[in-house]
Amino acid sequence: MKQKSTPKRFVAGAKCPNCQQMDTIVCYYEDEVFVRECVECDFVERITDELAAEEKPKDAVTPAQIIKIKEL
Ligand SMILES: [Zn+2]
């Protein structure tokens, strides 16, 4: 079994869409799927390449955007 997970990292300035708390979102890769989740509630979102390529709601945050925010 090959693990492709990455450590969880907090996303600065991100707000949880579920509980509306700030700075509670962590993101990481799990089996090459980008996952973001909230540490304060049960919010979990998996962003696959297919999903990212197909539908892009206005509020959608892509992995690339999150990584960019993190680097700032
Ligand atoms: Zn939350």
PDB file of the backbone (N, CA, C, O) and the ligand in Angstrom, with CONECT records:
HET     ZN  A 101       1
ATOM      1  N   MET A   1       0.838  -1.211   0.000  1.00  0.00           N
ATOM      2  CA  MET A   1       0.000   0.000   0.000  1.00  0.00           C
ATOM      3  C   MET A   1       0.867   1.253   0.000  1.00  0.00           C
ATOM      4  O   MET A   1       1.749   1.430   0.840  1.00  0.00           O
ATOM      5  N   LYS A   2       0.592   2.090  -0.942  1.00  0.00           N
ATOM      6  CA  LYS A   2       1.361   3.322  -1.055  1.00  0.00           C
ATOM      7  C   LYS A   2       0.513   4.486  -0.541  1.00  0.00           C
ATOM      8  O   LYS A   2      -0.578   4.750  -1.047  1.00  0.00           O
ATOM      9  N   GLN A   3       1.017   5.146   0.434  1.00  0.00           N
ATOM     10  CA  GLN A   3       0.284   6.283   0.983  1.00  0.00           C
ATOM     11  C   GLN A   3       0.619   7.550   0.220  1.00  0.00           C
ATOM     12  O   GLN A   3       1.788   7.884   0.026  1.00  0.00           O
ATOM     13  N   LYS A   4      -0.407   8.243  -0.206  1.00  0.00           N
ATOM     14  CA  LYS A   4      -0.166   9.495  -0.920  1.00  0.00           C
ATOM     15  C   LYS A   4      -0.801  10.664  -0.191  1.00  0.00           C
ATOM     16  O   LYS A   4      -1.154  11.678  -0.793  1.00  0.00           O
ATOM     17  N   SER A   5      -0.935  10.507   1.076  1.00  0.00           N
ATOM     18  CA  SER A   5      -1.534  11.585   1.847  1.00  0.00           C
ATOM     19  C   SER A   5      -0.477  12.622   2.209  1.00  0.00           C
ATOM     20  O   SER A   5       0.713  12.318   2.297  1.00  0.00           O
ATOM     21  N   THR A   6      -0.925  13.817   2.412  1.00  0.00           N
ATOM     22  CA  THR A   6      -0.030  14.881   2.846  1.00  0.00           C
ATOM     23  C   THR A   6      -0.478  15.366   4.213  1.00  0.00           C
ATOM     24  O   THR A   6      -1.621  15.142   4.609  1.00  0.00           O
ATOM     25  N   PRO A   7       0.407  16.023   4.928  1.00  0.00           N
ATOM     26  CA  PRO A   7      -0.006  16.585   6.219  1.00  0.00           C
ATOM     27  C   PRO A   7      -1.115  17.606   6.049  1.00  0.00           C
ATOM     28  O   PRO A   7      -1.211  18.271   5.018  1.00  0.00           O
ATOM     29  N   LYS A   8      -1.943  17.722   7.059  1.00  0.00           N
ATOM     30  CA  LYS A   8      -3.017  18.713   6.994  1.00  0.00           C
ATOM     31  C   LYS A   8      -2.449  20.103   7.258  1.00  0.00           C
ATOM     32  O   LYS A   8      -1.627  20.311   8.151  1.00  0.00           O
ATOM     33  N   ARG A   9      -2.915  21.031   6.457  1.00  0.00           N
ATOM     34  CA  ARG A   9      -2.444  22.408   6.609  1.00  0.00           C
ATOM     35  C   ARG A   9      -3.625  23.358   6.740  1.00  0.00           C
ATOM     36  O   ARG A   9      -4.624  23.226   6.032  1.00  0.00           O
ATOM     37  N   PHE A  10      -3.507  24.278   7.615  1.00  0.00           N
ATOM     38  CA  PHE A  10      -4.559  25.271   7.747  1.00  0.00           C
ATOM     39  C   PHE A  10      -4.522  26.232   6.573  1.00  0.00           C
ATOM     40  O   PHE A  10      -3.456  26.602   6.081  1.00  0.00           O
ATOM     41  N   VAL A  11      -5.708  26.626   6.136  1.00  0.00           N
ATOM     42  CA  VAL A  11      -5.820  27.588   5.053  1.00  0.00           C
ATOM     43  C   VAL A  11      -6.098  28.952   5.681  1.00  0.00           C
ATOM     44  O   VAL A  11      -7.167  29.182   6.246  1.00  0.00           O
ATOM     45  N   ALA A  12      -5.138  29.833   5.575  1.00  0.00           N
ATOM     46  CA  ALA A  12      -5.290  31.149   6.183  1.00  0.00           C
ATOM     47  C   ALA A  12      -6.418  31.935   5.529  1.00  0.00           C
ATOM     48  O   ALA A  12      -6.492  32.036   4.304  1.00  0.00           O
ATOM     49  N   GLY A  13      -7.285  32.485   6.354  1.00  0.00           N
ATOM     50  CA  GLY A  13      -8.340  33.346   5.834  1.00  0.00           C
ATOM     51  C   GLY A  13      -9.527  32.612   5.253  1.00  0.00           C
ATOM     52  O   GLY A  13     -10.456  33.242   4.749  1.00  0.00           O
ATOM     53  N   ALA A  14      -9.513  31.285   5.315  1.00  0.00           N
ATOM     54  CA  ALA A  14     -10.626  30.519   4.748  1.00  0.00           C
ATOM     55  C   ALA A  14     -11.755  30.419   5.767  1.00  0.00           C
ATOM     56  O   ALA A  14     -11.535  30.271   6.969  1.00  0.00           O
ATOM     57  N   LYS A  15     -12.968  30.505   5.236  1.00  0.00           N
ATOM     58  CA  LYS A  15     -14.130  30.402   6.106  1.00  0.00           C
ATOM     59  C   LYS A  15     -14.875  29.117   5.803  1.00  0.00           C
ATOM     60  O   LYS A  15     -15.062  28.753   4.642  1.00  0.00           O
ATOM     61  N   CYS A  16     -15.295  28.442   6.844  1.00  0.00           N
ATOM     62  CA  CYS A  16     -16.051  27.216   6.640  1.00  0.00           C
ATOM     63  C   CYS A  16     -17.440  27.555   6.112  1.00  0.00           C
ATOM     64  O   CYS A  16     -18.145  28.363   6.717  1.00  0.00           O
ATOM     65  N   PRO A  17     -17.849  26.950   4.991  1.00  0.00           N
ATOM     66  CA  PRO A  17     -19.174  27.220   4.425  1.00  0.00           C
ATOM     67  C   PRO A  17     -20.290  26.622   5.269  1.00  0.00           C
ATOM     68  O   PRO A  17     -21.462  26.951   5.081  1.00  0.00           O
ATOM     69  N   ASN A  18     -19.940  25.774   6.167  1.00  0.00           N
ATOM     70  CA  ASN A  18     -20.947  25.107   6.990  1.00  0.00           C
ATOM     71  C   ASN A  18     -21.184  25.834   8.312  1.00  0.00           C
ATOM     72  O   ASN A  18     -22.316  26.214   8.612  1.00  0.00           O
ATOM     73  N   CYS A  19     -20.139  26.029   9.096  1.00  0.00           N
ATOM     74  CA  CYS A  19     -20.317  26.651  10.414  1.00  0.00           C
ATOM     75  C   CYS A  19     -19.895  28.121  10.433  1.00  0.00           C
ATOM     76  O   CYS A  19     -20.035  28.806  11.447  1.00  0.00           O
ATOM     77  N   GLN A  20     -19.371  28.599   9.283  1.00  0.00           N
ATOM     78  CA  GLN A  20     -19.022  30.020   9.117  1.00  0.00           C
ATOM     79  C   GLN A  20     -17.866  30.484  10.004  1.00  0.00           C
ATOM     80  O   GLN A  20     -17.663  31.686  10.181  1.00  0.00           O
ATOM     81  N   GLN A  21     -17.127  29.561  10.547  1.00  0.00           N
ATOM     82  CA  GLN A  21     -15.975  29.938  11.366  1.00  0.00           C
ATOM     83  C   GLN A  21     -14.782  30.277  10.468  1.00  0.00           C
ATOM     84  O   GLN A  21     -14.614  29.698   9.395  1.00  0.00           O
ATOM     85  N   MET A  22     -13.980  31.202  10.914  1.00  0.00           N
ATOM     86  CA  MET A  22     -12.777  31.550  10.159  1.00  0.00           C
ATOM     87  C   MET A  22     -11.588  30.717  10.618  1.00  0.00           C
ATOM     88  O   MET A  22     -11.494  30.322  11.780  1.00  0.00           O
ATOM     89  N   ASP A  23     -10.687  30.462   9.682  1.00  0.00           N
ATOM     90  CA  ASP A  23      -9.421  29.775   9.994  1.00  0.00           C
ATOM     91  C   ASP A  23      -9.614  28.413  10.642  1.00  0.00           C
ATOM     92  O   ASP A  23      -8.834  28.012  11.506  1.00  0.00           O
ATOM     93  N   THR A  24     -10.642  27.714  10.227  1.00  0.00           N
ATOM     94  CA  THR A  24     -10.846  26.365  10.750  1.00  0.00           C
ATOM     95  C   THR A  24     -10.672  25.329   9.646  1.00  0.00           C
ATOM     96  O   THR A  24     -10.804  24.128   9.884  1.00  0.00           O
ATOM     97  N   ILE A  25     -10.377  25.800   8.444  1.00  0.00           N
ATOM     98  CA  ILE A  25     -10.273  24.883   7.302  1.00  0.00           C
ATOM     99  C   ILE A  25      -8.849  24.351   7.170  1.00  0.00           C
ATOM    100  O   ILE A  25      -7.878  25.107   7.147  1.00  0.00           O
ATOM    101  N   VAL A  26      -8.760  23.049   7.086  1.00  0.00           N
ATOM    102  CA  VAL A  26      -7.477  22.435   6.773  1.00  0.00           C
ATOM    103  C   VAL A  26      -7.597  21.743   5.427  1.00  0.00           C
ATOM    104  O   VAL A  26      -8.679  21.302   5.042  1.00  0.00           O
ATOM    105  N   CYS A  27      -6.495  21.651   4.721  1.00  0.00           N
ATOM    106  CA  CYS A  27      -6.521  20.959   3.438  1.00  0.00           C
ATOM    107  C   CYS A  27      -5.359  19.985   3.351  1.00  0.00           C
ATOM    108  O   CYS A  27      -4.305  20.178   3.958  1.00  0.00           O
ATOM    109  N   TYR A  28      -5.581  18.954   2.590  1.00  0.00           N
ATOM    110  CA  TYR A  28      -4.559  17.923   2.427  1.00  0.00           C
ATOM    111  C   TYR A  28      -4.948  17.029   1.267  1.00  0.00           C
ATOM    112  O   TYR A  28      -6.073  17.086   0.771  1.00  0.00           O
ATOM    113  N   TYR A  29      -4.027  16.220   0.849  1.00  0.00           N
ATOM    114  CA  TYR A  29      -4.314  15.248  -0.205  1.00  0.00           C
ATOM    115  C   TYR A  29      -4.463  13.866   0.410  1.00  0.00           C
ATOM    116  O   TYR A  29      -3.664  13.442   1.245  1.00  0.00           O
ATOM    117  N   GLU A  30      -5.498  13.184  -0.023  1.00  0.00           N
ATOM    118  CA  GLU A  30      -5.754  11.832   0.432  1.00  0.00           C
ATOM    119  C   GLU A  30      -5.940  10.962  -0.808  1.00  0.00           C
ATOM    120  O   GLU A  30      -6.919  11.113  -1.540  1.00  0.00           O
ATOM    121  N   ASP A  31      -5.010  10.065  -1.034  1.00  0.00           N
ATOM    122  CA  ASP A  31      -5.053   9.245  -2.249  1.00  0.00           C
ATOM    123  C   ASP A  31      -5.177  10.111  -3.505  1.00  0.00           C
ATOM    124  O   ASP A  31      -5.961   9.817  -4.407  1.00  0.00           O
ATOM    125  N   GLU A  32      -4.400  11.160  -3.537  1.00  0.00           N
ATOM    126  CA  GLU A  32      -4.347  12.081  -4.687  1.00  0.00           C
ATOM    127  C   GLU A  32      -5.633  12.870  -4.887  1.00  0.00           C
ATOM    128  O   GLU A  32      -5.800  13.527  -5.915  1.00  0.00           O
ATOM    129  N   VAL A  33      -6.522  12.818  -3.944  1.00  0.00           N
ATOM    130  CA  VAL A  33      -7.727  13.643  -3.996  1.00  0.00           C
ATOM    131  C   VAL A  33      -7.553  14.791  -3.013  1.00  0.00           C
ATOM    132  O   VAL A  33      -7.215  14.589  -1.847  1.00  0.00           O
ATOM    133  N   PHE A  34      -7.788  15.986  -3.506  1.00  0.00           N
ATOM    134  CA  PHE A  34      -7.665  17.150  -2.647  1.00  0.00           C
ATOM    135  C   PHE A  34      -8.859  17.209  -1.700  1.00  0.00           C
ATOM    136  O   PHE A  34     -10.013  17.164  -2.128  1.00  0.00           O
ATOM    137  N   VAL A  35      -8.566  17.309  -0.427  1.00  0.00           N
ATOM    138  CA  VAL A  35      -9.624  17.326   0.575  1.00  0.00           C
ATOM    139  C   VAL A  35      -9.480  18.581   1.417  1.00  0.00           C
ATOM    140  O   VAL A  35      -8.379  18.960   1.819  1.00  0.00           O
ATOM    141  N   ARG A  36     -10.605  19.212   1.673  1.00  0.00           N
ATOM    142  CA  ARG A  36     -10.572  20.280   2.667  1.00  0.00           C
ATOM    143  C   ARG A  36     -11.638  19.981   3.694  1.00  0.00           C
ATOM    144  O   ARG A  36     -12.730  19.521   3.360  1.00  0.00           O
ATOM    145  N   GLU A  37     -11.322  20.240   4.914  1.00  0.00           N
ATOM    146  CA  GLU A  37     -12.289  19.962   5.960  1.00  0.00           C
ATOM    147  C   GLU A  37     -12.163  20.982   7.075  1.00  0.00           C
ATOM    148  O   GLU A  37     -11.161  21.684   7.208  1.00  0.00           O
ATOM    149  N   CYS A  38     -13.217  21.033   7.867  1.00  0.00           N
ATOM    150  CA  CYS A  38     -13.287  21.983   8.965  1.00  0.00           C
ATOM    151  C   CYS A  38     -12.983  21.265  10.270  1.00  0.00           C
ATOM    152  O   CYS A  38     -13.458  20.153  10.498  1.00  0.00           O
ATOM    153  N   VAL A  39     -12.200  21.894  11.114  1.00  0.00           N
ATOM    154  CA  VAL A  39     -11.854  21.258  12.384  1.00  0.00           C
ATOM    155  C   VAL A  39     -12.916  21.526  13.449  1.00  0.00           C
ATOM    156  O   VAL A  39     -12.894  20.923  14.522  1.00  0.00           O
ATOM    157  N   GLU A  40     -13.849  22.438  13.146  1.00  0.00           N
ATOM    158  CA  GLU A  40     -14.863  22.804  14.131  1.00  0.00           C
ATOM    159  C   GLU A  40     -16.189  22.071  13.925  1.00  0.00           C
ATOM    160  O   GLU A  40     -16.984  21.943  14.856  1.00  0.00           O
ATOM    161  N   CYS A  41     -16.420  21.600  12.724  1.00  0.00           N
ATOM    162  CA  CYS A  41     -17.663  20.888  12.462  1.00  0.00           C
ATOM    163  C   CYS A  41     -17.361  19.692  11.563  1.00  0.00           C
ATOM    164  O   CYS A  41     -16.201  19.319  11.390  1.00  0.00           O
ATOM    165  N   ASP A  42     -18.383  19.107  11.004  1.00  0.00           N
ATOM    166  CA  ASP A  42     -18.198  17.888  10.224  1.00  0.00           C
ATOM    167  C   ASP A  42     -17.995  18.145   8.734  1.00  0.00           C
ATOM    168  O   ASP A  42     -18.030  17.215   7.929  1.00  0.00           O
ATOM    169  N   PHE A  43     -17.784  19.394   8.375  1.00  0.00           N
ATOM    170  CA  PHE A  43     -17.648  19.724   6.956  1.00  0.00           C
ATOM    171  C   PHE A  43     -16.415  19.062   6.338  1.00  0.00           C
ATOM    172  O   PHE A  43     -15.292  19.235   6.811  1.00  0.00           O
ATOM    173  N   VAL A  44     -16.652  18.313   5.286  1.00  0.00           N
ATOM    174  CA  VAL A  44     -15.561  17.707   4.519  1.00  0.00           C
ATOM    175  C   VAL A  44     -15.900  17.828   3.048  1.00  0.00           C
ATOM    176  O   VAL A  44     -17.024  17.528   2.644  1.00  0.00           O
ATOM    177  N   GLU A  45     -14.954  18.260   2.249  1.00  0.00           N
ATOM    178  CA  GLU A  45     -15.191  18.366   0.820  1.00  0.00           C
ATOM    179  C   GLU A  45     -14.015  17.750   0.070  1.00  0.00           C
ATOM    180  O   GLU A  45     -12.854  18.078   0.314  1.00  0.00           O
ATOM    181  N   ARG A  46     -14.344  16.866  -0.830  1.00  0.00           N
ATOM    182  CA  ARG A  46     -13.307  16.272  -1.674  1.00  0.00           C
ATOM    183  C   ARG A  46     -13.395  16.880  -3.063  1.00  0.00           C
ATOM    184  O   ARG A  46     -14.463  16.885  -3.676  1.00  0.00           O
ATOM    185  N   ILE A  47     -12.304  17.380  -3.549  1.00  0.00           N
ATOM    186  CA  ILE A  47     -12.283  18.023  -4.856  1.00  0.00           C
ATOM    187  C   ILE A  47     -11.457  17.167  -5.806  1.00  0.00           C
ATOM    188  O   ILE A  47     -10.231  17.106  -5.714  1.00  0.00           O
ATOM    189  N   THR A  48     -12.151  16.517  -6.708  1.00  0.00           N
ATOM    190  CA  THR A  48     -11.456  15.685  -7.687  1.00  0.00           C
ATOM    191  C   THR A  48     -11.147  16.498  -8.919  1.00  0.00           C
ATOM    192  O   THR A  48     -11.718  17.570  -9.120  1.00  0.00           O
ATOM    193  N   ASP A  49     -10.262  16.009  -9.733  1.00  0.00           N
ATOM    194  CA  ASP A  49      -9.919  16.707 -10.966  1.00  0.00           C
ATOM    195  C   ASP A  49     -11.133  16.831 -11.871  1.00  0.00           C
ATOM    196  O   ASP A  49     -11.347  17.869 -12.497  1.00  0.00           O
ATOM    197  N   GLU A  50     -11.921  15.772 -11.936  1.00  0.00           N
ATOM    198  CA  GLU A  50     -13.114  15.797 -12.775  1.00  0.00           C
ATOM    199  C   GLU A  50     -14.073  16.890 -12.326  1.00  0.00           C
ATOM    200  O   GLU A  50     -14.585  17.662 -13.136  1.00  0.00           O
ATOM    201  N   LEU A  51     -14.299  16.937 -11.051  1.00  0.00           N
ATOM    202  CA  LEU A  51     -15.215  17.923 -10.505  1.00  0.00           C
ATOM    203  C   LEU A  51     -14.700  19.332 -10.772  1.00  0.00           C
ATOM    204  O   LEU A  51     -15.459  20.218 -11.165  1.00  0.00           O
ATOM    205  N   ALA A  52     -13.411  19.529 -10.556  1.00  0.00           N
ATOM    206  CA  ALA A  52     -12.820  20.847 -10.753  1.00  0.00           C
ATOM    207  C   ALA A  52     -12.896  21.274 -12.214  1.00  0.00           C
ATOM    208  O   ALA A  52     -13.070  22.455 -12.514  1.00  0.00           O
ATOM    209  N   ALA A  53     -12.767  20.319 -13.108  1.00  0.00           N
ATOM    210  CA  ALA A  53     -12.761  20.640 -14.535  1.00  0.00           C
ATOM    211  C   ALA A  53     -14.171  20.903 -15.059  1.00  0.00           C
ATOM    212  O   ALA A  53     -14.369  21.762 -15.919  1.00  0.00           O
ATOM    213  N   GLU A  54     -15.131  20.176 -14.549  1.00  0.00           N
ATOM    214  CA  GLU A  54     -16.486  20.284 -15.073  1.00  0.00           C
ATOM    215  C   GLU A  54     -17.254  21.489 -14.551  1.00  0.00           C
ATOM    216  O   GLU A  54     -17.549  22.429 -15.288  1.00  0.00           O
ATOM    217  N   GLU A  55     -17.562  21.440 -13.297  1.00  0.00           N
ATOM    218  CA  GLU A  55     -18.394  22.498 -12.739  1.00  0.00           C
ATOM    219  C   GLU A  55     -17.576  23.464 -11.911  1.00  0.00           C
ATOM    220  O   GLU A  55     -16.762  23.073 -11.075  1.00  0.00           O
ATOM    221  N   LYS A  56     -17.812  24.722 -12.165  1.00  0.00           N
ATOM    222  CA  LYS A  56     -17.106  25.730 -11.379  1.00  0.00           C
ATOM    223  C   LYS A  56     -18.089  26.764 -10.852  1.00  0.00           C
ATOM    224  O   LYS A  56     -18.266  27.827 -11.448  1.00  0.00           O
ATOM    225  N   PRO A  57     -18.707  26.454  -9.765  1.00  0.00           N
ATOM    226  CA  PRO A  57     -19.589  27.430  -9.127  1.00  0.00           C
ATOM    227  C   PRO A  57     -18.783  28.671  -8.740  1.00  0.00           C
ATOM    228  O   PRO A  57     -17.567  28.599  -8.567  1.00  0.00           O
ATOM    229  N   LYS A  58     -19.449  29.776  -8.609  1.00  0.00           N
ATOM    230  CA  LYS A  58     -18.756  31.024  -8.294  1.00  0.00           C
ATOM    231  C   LYS A  58     -17.913  30.934  -7.032  1.00  0.00           C
ATOM    232  O   LYS A  58     -16.821  31.498  -6.963  1.00  0.00           O
ATOM    233  N   ASP A  59     -18.415  30.238  -6.057  1.00  0.00           N
ATOM    234  CA  ASP A  59     -17.724  30.189  -4.769  1.00  0.00           C
ATOM    235  C   ASP A  59     -16.691  29.072  -4.686  1.00  0.00           C
ATOM    236  O   ASP A  59     -16.029  28.902  -3.663  1.00  0.00           O
ATOM    237  N   ALA A  60     -16.561  28.324  -5.754  1.00  0.00           N
ATOM    238  CA  ALA A  60     -15.658  27.174  -5.698  1.00  0.00           C
ATOM    239  C   ALA A  60     -14.214  27.616  -5.517  1.00  0.00           C
ATOM    240  O   ALA A  60     -13.754  28.578  -6.133  1.00  0.00           O
ATOM    241  N   VAL A  61     -13.534  26.914  -4.683  1.00  0.00           N
ATOM    242  CA  VAL A  61     -12.122  27.173  -4.473  1.00  0.00           C
ATOM    243  C   VAL A  61     -11.343  25.975  -4.987  1.00  0.00           C
ATOM    244  O   VAL A  61     -11.524  24.857  -4.503  1.00  0.00           O
ATOM    245  N   THR A  62     -10.506  26.198  -5.933  1.00  0.00           N
ATOM    246  CA  THR A  62      -9.732  25.096  -6.487  1.00  0.00           C
ATOM    247  C   THR A  62      -8.487  24.869  -5.641  1.00  0.00           C
ATOM    248  O   THR A  62      -8.041  25.772  -4.933  1.00  0.00           O
ATOM    249  N   PRO A  63      -7.937  23.690  -5.711  1.00  0.00           N
ATOM    250  CA  PRO A  63      -6.696  23.426  -4.973  1.00  0.00           C
ATOM    251  C   PRO A  63      -5.621  24.449  -5.268  1.00  0.00           C
ATOM    252  O   PRO A  63      -4.902  24.879  -4.366  1.00  0.00           O
ATOM    253  N   ALA A  64      -5.508  24.836  -6.511  1.00  0.00           N
ATOM    254  CA  ALA A  64      -4.474  25.804  -6.890  1.00  0.00           C
ATOM    255  C   ALA A  64      -4.668  27.128  -6.156  1.00  0.00           C
ATOM    256  O   ALA A  64      -3.703  27.746  -5.706  1.00  0.00           O
ATOM    257  N   GLN A  65      -5.919  27.554  -6.041  1.00  0.00           N
ATOM    258  CA  GLN A  65      -6.202  28.808  -5.346  1.00  0.00           C
ATOM    259  C   GLN A  65      -5.842  28.715  -3.876  1.00  0.00           C
ATOM    260  O   GLN A  65      -5.277  29.647  -3.304  1.00  0.00           O
ATOM    261  N   ILE A  66      -6.167  27.606  -3.277  1.00  0.00           N
ATOM    262  CA  ILE A  66      -5.891  27.431  -1.855  1.00  0.00           C
ATOM    263  C   ILE A  66      -4.393  27.430  -1.605  1.00  0.00           C
ATOM    264  O   ILE A  66      -3.902  28.049  -0.662  1.00  0.00           O
ATOM    265  N   ILE A  67      -3.683  26.725  -2.465  1.00  0.00           N
ATOM    266  CA  ILE A  67      -2.231  26.680  -2.321  1.00  0.00           C
ATOM    267  C   ILE A  67      -1.633  28.075  -2.464  1.00  0.00           C
ATOM    268  O   ILE A  67      -0.689  28.442  -1.763  1.00  0.00           O
ATOM    269  N   LYS A  68      -2.208  28.845  -3.391  1.00  0.00           N
ATOM    270  CA  LYS A  68      -1.711  30.196  -3.596  1.00  0.00           C
ATOM    271  C   LYS A  68      -1.971  31.055  -2.364  1.00  0.00           C
ATOM    272  O   LYS A  68      -1.103  31.820  -1.941  1.00  0.00           O
ATOM    273  N   ILE A  69      -3.148  30.931  -1.797  1.00  0.00           N
ATOM    274  CA  ILE A  69      -3.478  31.666  -0.580  1.00  0.00           C
ATOM    275  C   ILE A  69      -2.483  31.309   0.528  1.00  0.00           C
ATOM    276  O   ILE A  69      -1.997  32.169   1.263  1.00  0.00           O
ATOM    277  N   LYS A  70      -2.206  30.017   0.615  1.00  0.00           N
ATOM    278  CA  LYS A  70      -1.311  29.537   1.661  1.00  0.00           C
ATOM    279  C   LYS A  70       0.080  30.138   1.514  1.00  0.00           C
ATOM    280  O   LYS A  70       0.723  30.483   2.506  1.00  0.00           O
ATOM    281  N   GLU A  71       0.539  30.261   0.276  1.00  0.00           N
ATOM    282  CA  GLU A  71       1.878  30.779   0.037  1.00  0.00           C
ATOM    283  C   GLU A  71       1.983  32.258   0.372  1.00  0.00           C
ATOM    284  O   GLU A  71       3.049  32.734   0.764  1.00  0.00           O
ATOM    285  N   LEU A  72       0.893  32.982   0.222  1.00  0.00           N
ATOM    286  CA  LEU A  72       0.891  34.381   0.575  1.00  0.00           C
ATOM    287  C   LEU A  72       1.005  34.506   2.080  1.00  0.00           C
ATOM    288  O   LEU A  72       1.022  35.618   2.608  1.00  0.00           O
TER     289      LEU A  72
HETATM  290 ZN    ZN A 101     -17.099  24.249  10.003  1.00  0.00          ZN2+
END
